[in-house]
């Protein structure tokens, strides 16, 4: 993790830090499990940003205006969130076509979030498939 990311996460409340770390871990595990190469970790627009070659950027953040959740952001001009909403209509609270809201106390190791992360990391090879091949 970069120093910039460490500093960003350290500025949040402990529950948010823990949930962000868990989601970051899922991103890294999914990239490795599917042999997608190195994950580029940066801060973009003030948010932790993750990307692999051939994937779509995933950003994660905690916002004081929504203190009970972290947000997992996806590129709004992709079909990612639209697909997640269709495949997992009740698994998440959604924010438009750009984010999943993950409660601070929820279990992030469940299948739906892992699957959504996998689809984003493989987006370029899946974007032509109905429901991204889900």
Buried (B, 14 or more C-beta within 10 A) or exposed (E): EEEEBEEBBEEBEEBBBBBBBBBBEBBBEBBEEBEBEEBEBBBEEEBBBBBBEEBBBBBBBBEEEEEEBBBBBBBEEBBBBBBBBEBBEEBBEBBEBBBBBBBBEBEBEEEBBBBBBBBBBBBEEBBEEEEBEB
